Amino acid sequence: MPPVSGSFVGAGQQQEQQSANVNYGGNPGVMLQPPNGQPPFQQQQFPVEPSKQFMPIPSQMSGVAPISQMPNGHPRQVDDIANHQNNTNSYSNSMTGYAQQSQLPSSAQSQMPKIPNSSAVQYMVQQQPQQQNGFIPTPGAPPQQNQMVPSIPTSNAFPAPPSTGPTPTAVASSSSSSFAAPSPPSPASFAPVPSSISSSSISQGPLPPFANTATATMGGSASMQPPYGGAPLPTAPTTTATSAPITSQPAPLAAPPTSATSMMPHPTGMPPVCSAAGAQPYAQQQYEQPQSISMSNQAVNQMPFGGDMGRGASSGTVPSTVMMSAGISARPTYPLQRPSMPGANAAPMGAMGPPQMPGGMPPRMGAPGGGIAQMGNAPPQMGGPPQFGGAPPQMGAPPQMGGMPPQMGGIPQMGGPPLMGGPLQMGGHQTQMGGPPQMMGTGGAAMQQQQKSRLDPNLMPSAVQVIDEDRSTRSGPFPTGYPTAEIPPLTTTEFIAQDQGNCNPKYMRSTLYVAPGSSDILKSSQLPFAVTITPFASLHPNEMRPPIIDLFDMGPVRCHRCKAYMCPFMEFQDGGRRFKCPFCLASTAVEEQYFAHLDHTGRRTDIHQRLEQCYGSYEFVATKQYCKNGVKPKPPAFIFMLDVSYTAVHCGLVSVFCKHVRDLLQKLPRDIGEQRSSIRVGFATYDQTIHFYNLKTALGQPQMLVVSDINDVFVPFIDGFLVRMDEADSLIETLLEDIEDLFAGTRTTETMLGPVIEAGLDALKAADCAGKLFIFHTNLPIMDAPGKLKNRDDRKLLGSDKEKTVLQPAIDYYGKLGEECVKAGCAVDLFLFPNSFVDVASLAPVCSITGGSLYKYHYFEEHKDGKRFLADLAHDISREIVFDVMMRVRTSTGLRPTGFMGNFFMDNSTDMEFGVIDSDKAVHIEIRHDDRLPDSNAFIQSATLFTSCSGQRRLRIHNMALPVSSDFNQLYRVADSHALVSFLFKQAESMVHEKTPKDVREAVTARCAQILATYREKCSEQAPLGQLILPECLKLLPLYGCCIVRNDAISGGSDITVDDRAWMMQLVGSLRADDAMLMLYPNVVPISDLVLEKSTDEVVLPASVRATYDNLNAEKAYLIYNGLMMFIWIGLGVRQQWVQDVFDANAVTHVNTENHTIPERDNAHSRAVRRVLDRINENKARCMKLFIIRQQDALEAWMKRFLVEDRTSTTYSYVDYLCNIHREIRAILS
């Protein structure tokens, strides 16, 4: 498989892009098998040193003189507007430092010793259980001699599916094989076998404890259709197709083994032959399902100063090879640790440590909810179901057979999921989802042998299980570590970080918590080395906010060469007169006012007063040299610009806005210590003209001035346009009442947008302040004015090679306007309320480039969508935000940040510029090598220059140190799966702009396959190719890879609208890692058994279930949400009392599914459900729209698209994709 080349950079980057080979790849696994005839033994347990405990950180308008006409050429009311141009930011000079720009030629791949790390636990999926006298072990019971049941006939080989739909059809093609789910192992039911590892490969030290393993037994060729119940959609009836077996050319096999120890894959790569009585040898499957799936579970190596690594361990511990019997493996509950570093987990020298909370340890946190974005509710299309904007899309036809299959002996290459209605592409052959492909022999004859086996999806690695185990073992206090950062809990785990010198992972995460020693090692590992930065992330109430440090006129202390800021990793020398920079290794003289003597340990005597030397995150108060033109900024402003055209008035937008926005403005953000917000506000309305409102208190009532020259807009006044809420609250109340009455009878339908943004930008320039524009717009801007757009809606192009023609901006006007906004410290938040095509792809750049947000409410109705709109607006107004932002990331010598992904503007190759940045925005930055790294630590520092809500210019610094290693085992052991997957997701989105959908899907699949293939090659034992071995940290990579390639932002076809696709692509660019993971894999929670605590009115959410329809019980109701949509699915067998209490209906069939709301009823069940919905949406970037769906409703087929482990008409199931990944790995290794 050729390597994929490319680099991904932020918008506006001017440097020449260099093509670099990006390889992908993976630690060893041990097969565990109890041989027959051996006495059972008790698995030895090893004591684990308990981890340290930490404390938490703690009227009508009268007298108004409207200007009804203002002719072209009317003199400007403010003469100096033209003089307010962008000035060069002096910060760009002060931030310019030493940076090595050239890419050194990559050296030959270093010959690294192959470490046969066999300290892994394998989840085995074998082909057939061994039968004795026609009996097999009872599923779910420990294996005992006296516990036997008759073997199930082949025709009924599969267990009965849940009663959530029609009975699935099973087809058997071999009467001599049967299927049974194996029993979980008993702790004392394992017997030792001789080790398959040479004695020279076993490291000294105690043997590690092992987690349980899972062994699934597959036999015969029975296949079954997933129990998808539900009525078919009107335009695309669902066909019930029985999955037929896949045929292949038979090949002779050796005699079947007769003992469990011999149930190893055939050396030729054929599936293992089972020893069931009367079983006939069968041919290699063309589907090539993995004979075993192994997730390596690393061993424990207790080291001095070791921290709790959670999902990793030290290298070099190689235990014996054992084979375990069946059972789903649980992740280890013992602390897994990184190789010890000198001073690991110790606080920085002299570090004060976080404030301690009285009363002992904090309570464990529950599972955080997720929220990202929302789409509106669309009315049904003629003859079909509603579209993606608020209801299900039209379903495409199932894939058809077609194309020539590959010749026998060829290795099929994995393609992407098929286009809507097309065949499933698997390299050279085409496979129908519901039936077998025709395998062609060397003579071209199709084999008619009917045979297929099905992997049990419940035995595949589960995202729900991994998330729940991480929450149970790693929630609570988390020390960030020193001198190097500890691998953090997953983003889905609620923890309380304790800053010990490395920053809170909520601010900055790395995909790898070991820096590769050289570019050769990084390319060989195939893992992306990147950081995801959310510089103003929201924190837990018990977490310490970055302290603010004011050094007055001296300003922040920096390295004289690379301009890095003082941090805990600076080393003081010469009695404290100089300090050595860890980034460029230069020595800088200490200024006299910053000097302090060193004690006998080399620490500064005043280290407890220098917080920048103790913590990983902190803020410096900036001096005038960091301000534009050397002048300190004024407090920023929010300007609200409301569309008052016919559509906006009659859909209820104007009414909702005017009734509620005054209350929302009471929650304007403010700096810590401020009693009232310093942010000023202004109001304007527009249709074919722009109306500005003067709120000067001396007037006594609002005054409206109209600007009709839309080709040369200007602000007719400045004094009185931007006011403080506490000074003009009564005038704002009067204004909002008058606006609703003034435009109630409007008949204007055409609107503009470009001049509106220009007018808001001019207002901020005239006021000489930064700020944000809140623009509420309804229709496509077709008026003859700057920024005019045409209707180019053509959803049939989505998913094709020509989709870029409708997903790229039609004009560059809004992109250039966004660049002007960034230079002025202005951002644009766009709230769209369209009833038809509005060309989101052309409008989105003005939001993306400035760091703003884009909200979309398709077919807005006040009574249905008003509450959701107000929740989004309230969060947008009140969340933490900073203005006029510039960010730079510095790395230690030998590393260089190269690929920048996010919503920002870049005018050079190093600095990211934002109009604003808030607590919900993140950027991803890829790091590459310029040279080989020294065998010490690598350092990363993020510096963000901004203006606070009070107008103070400050710098926020985040620091991280990582150990350097050239050991492949360590790289895979300390990978942060959520940071890595979110990086791959954003990288895929950036590729959509340049490549075809098929190329993007193939690139994602190839990268996932090569990551795992390299792991197999470099870190695991030489197990047969029939075994799929997955590293513990990345065992969900195939699942998340499947979720990426089927996500609508990446592969959305003609079943969604062009605007929805463009909106989701814009959304992905700024997602935080936790929001990205929720968007990829939705949460499915049963809600029909919720219990409301009477004393606290809180609800404890039950455990989530896997996102597959098979897990939906018809006797329960479930909440399904992914940050974009929220569904309540009601099974037909739900208790009548629960339906009555929650929905005020006598039966499930009587539940109102039109309004998609939960009635407010005064009973425990209703309060519990509503409390859960509020808790999930609370403090999220977007309020998810709710859909209520009954089992077997037409909308159910659309909801199933979000059950990402299931197959759809155009996408793989999780099991299918896992098999395809395995085939790719085999092709790479062979």
LINCOR-V375140 format. One record per backbone hydrogen bond with DSSP energy under -1.0 kcal/mol. CO is the residue of the C=O (numbers start at 0). NH is the residue of the N-H. Records with the same first field share a line. If there is no record, write none. Layout:
CO=NH  NH
This chain:
3=21
9=12
10=905
19=5
21=3
29=121
31=322  323
32=322
34=37
65=67
70=73
77=80
80=83
82=84
88=91
89=93
90=94
109=111
114=116
117=119
122=292
123=215
125=217
131=134
133=150
134=131
135=148
137=140
143=146
148=135
152=155
153=156
161=163
170=222
185=188
186=42
189=40
197=200
198=201
213=123
215=125
222=170
225=227
226=228
258=261
259=262
261=263
265=268
269=265
275=278
291=1027
293=1029
302=305
306=308
308=310
322=32
325=184
335=308
340=343
342=345
347=350
354=57
380=383
386=389  390
406=409
418=421
423=430
425=428
428=425
430=423
433=243
438=446
440=443
444=440
450=245
455=458
456=459
461=465
462=466
463=467
464=468
465=469
466=470
467=471
468=472
469=473
470=474
475=495
477=497
479=485
481=345
489=492
493=475
495=477
497=479
503=506  507
506=533
508=531
510=975
514=964
516=932
517=521
518=522
519=523
520=524
521=525
528=926
529=510
530=924
531=508
532=922
533=536
539=542
546=618
548=620
550=553
556=565
558=562
560=97
563=558
566=569
570=579
572=575  577
573=576
576=589
577=572
578=587
579=570
580=584
582=892
585=580
587=578
590=593
591=594
596=604
598=601
602=598
603=606
605=608
609=612
610=613  614
615=958
617=956
618=548
619=954
622=625
623=626
626=629
627=630
635=679
636=771
637=681
638=773
639=683
640=775
641=685
644=648
645=649
646=650
647=653
651=655
652=656
653=657
654=658
655=659
656=660
659=663
660=664
662=665
663=666
664=667
670=673
679=637
680=722
681=639
682=692
683=641
684=690
685=643
688=686
689=706
690=684
691=704
693=702
695=698
702=693
704=691
706=689
707=709
717=720
719=694
722=680
723=726  727
727=731
728=732
729=733
730=734
731=735
732=736
733=737
734=738
735=739
736=740
737=741
738=742
742=745
747=645
750=782
752=756
753=757
754=758
755=759
756=760
757=761
758=762
759=763
760=764
761=765
762=766
763=768
769=636
770=826
771=638
772=828
773=640
774=830
775=642
776=832
779=781
780=788
782=784
784=787
793=796
794=797
796=799
799=802
801=804
802=805  806
803=807
811=815
812=816
813=817
814=818
815=819
816=820
817=821
818=822
819=823
820=825
821=824
824=770
826=772
828=774
829=854
830=776
831=856
833=858
838=842
839=843
842=845
843=846  847
844=848
846=851
849=914  915
852=829
854=831
857=376
860=864
861=865
864=868
865=869
866=870
867=871
868=872
869=873
870=874
871=875
872=876
873=877
874=878
879=918
881=916
882=946
884=913
885=944
886=911
887=942
889=940
891=894
893=929  930
895=927
898=925
900=923
904=912
911=886
912=904
913=884
914=883
916=881
917=920
922=532
923=900
924=530
925=897
927=895
933=935
935=963
937=961
938=891
939=959
940=889
941=957
942=887
943=955
944=885
945=953
946=882
947=950
951=947
952=621
953=945
954=619
955=943
956=617
957=941
958=502
959=939
960=484
961=937
962=514
964=516
966=970
967=971
968=972
969=973
973=512
975=979
976=980
977=981
978=982
979=983
980=984
981=985
982=986
983=987
984=988
985=989
986=990
987=991
990=993  994
995=999
996=1000
997=1001
998=1002
999=1003
1000=1004
1001=1005
1002=1006
1003=1007
1004=1008
1005=1009
1006=1010
1007=1011
1008=1012
1009=1013
1010=1014
1011=1015
1012=1016
1013=1017
1014=1018
1018=27
1020=1022
1023=1026
1025=290  291
1027=293
1029=295
1031=1034
1033=1036
1035=1039
1036=1040
1037=1041
1038=1042
1039=1043
1040=1044
1041=1045
1046=1049  1050
1047=1051
1052=1055
1056=1060
1057=1061
1058=1062
1059=1063
1060=1064
1061=1065
1062=1066
1063=1067
1064=1068
1066=1069
1067=1070
1069=921
1071=1075
1072=1076
1073=1077
1074=1078
1075=1079
1076=1080
1082=1120
1083=1104
1084=1118
1092=1096
1097=1092
1105=1107
1106=1204
1107=1110
1108=1111
1112=1115
1113=1132
1115=1130
1116=1086  1087
1117=1128
1118=1084
1119=1126
1120=1082
1122=371  372
1124=1121
1125=1186
1126=1119
1127=1188
1128=1117
1129=1190
1130=1133
1134=1138
1135=1139
1136=1140
1137=1141
1138=1142
1139=1143
1146=1149
1147=1150
1158=1160
1160=1162
1162=1166
1163=1167
1164=1168
1165=1169
1166=1170
1167=1171
1168=1172
1169=1173
1170=1174
1171=1175
1172=1176
1173=1177
1176=1179
1184=1125
1186=1127
1188=1129
1189=1192
1191=230
1194=1198
1195=1199
1197=1200
1198=1201
1199=1202
1201=1203
1202=1205
1204=1213
1210=1207
1212=1216
1213=1217
1214=1218
1215=1219
1216=1220
1217=1221
1218=1222
1219=1223
1220=1224
1221=1225
1222=1226
1223=1227
1224=1228
1225=1229
